[in-house]
Amino acid sequence: MAEINKEMTILEVVQQWPEAASIFMQHGMGCLGCAIAQFENIEQGASAHGIDVDSLIEDLNKVASV
């Protein structure tokens, strides 16, 4: 089973699981096309946007496990 963790980059997750893009958007992270998404990990991005990283990771892993 695939597991997404908060140390992975946003771009890495979206490349491996394209459907994860909608989860990022639902959580208020609409910056997937941003250059920083290549380097910033999920925890950094969530923190910058005031998003609960644990909730985001839980939802991302639901998509990754399908």
C-alpha positions in Angstrom: 0.0 0.0 0.0 1.3 3.4 -1.0 1.7 5.9 1.8 2.0 9.6 1.4 3.9 11.4 4.1 4.4 15.0 5.0 8.1 14.9 3.9 7.2 14.3 0.3 7.1 17.2 -2.1 3.8 18.4 -3.4 4.9 17.9 -7.0 6.1 14.3 -6.2 2.7 13.4 -4.8 0.8 14.9 -7.7 3.0 13.3 -10.3 2.6 9.8 -8.7 -1.1 10.3 -7.9 -2.6 12.9 -10.3 -6.0 12.6 -8.5 -4.3 14.0 -5.4 -4.4 17.5 -7.0 -8.1 17.8 -6.1 -7.4 16.9 -2.5 -4.8 19.7 -2.2 -7.4 22.1 -3.7 -10.1 21.0 -1.3 -7.8 21.8 1.6 -7.0 25.2 0.2 -3.7 24.6 -1.5 -4.3 25.9 -5.0 -0.6 26.5 -5.7 0.1 23.2 -7.5 1.5 25.0 -10.5 3.7 27.2 -8.3 7.5 26.7 -8.7 7.8 26.2 -4.9 5.6 23.1 -5.2 8.6 21.4 -6.7 10.7 21.9 -3.6 8.4 22.5 -0.7 7.2 19.4 1.2 3.6 18.9 2.2 4.2 20.0 5.8 5.8 23.2 4.7 3.0 24.0 2.2 0.3 23.2 4.7 2.0 25.3 7.4 2.3 28.3 5.0 -1.4 28.1 4.3 -2.6 27.4 7.8 -3.8 23.9 6.9 -4.0 20.9 9.3 -1.3 18.7 7.8 -2.5 15.5 9.5 -6.0 15.9 8.0 -4.5 16.6 4.6 -2.2 13.6 4.7 -5.1 11.4 5.8 -7.2 12.5 2.8 -4.2 12.2 0.4 -3.6 8.6 1.5 -7.2 7.7 0.9 -6.6 8.7 -2.8 -3.3 6.9 -2.9 -4.7 3.6 -1.6 -7.4 3.4 -4.3 
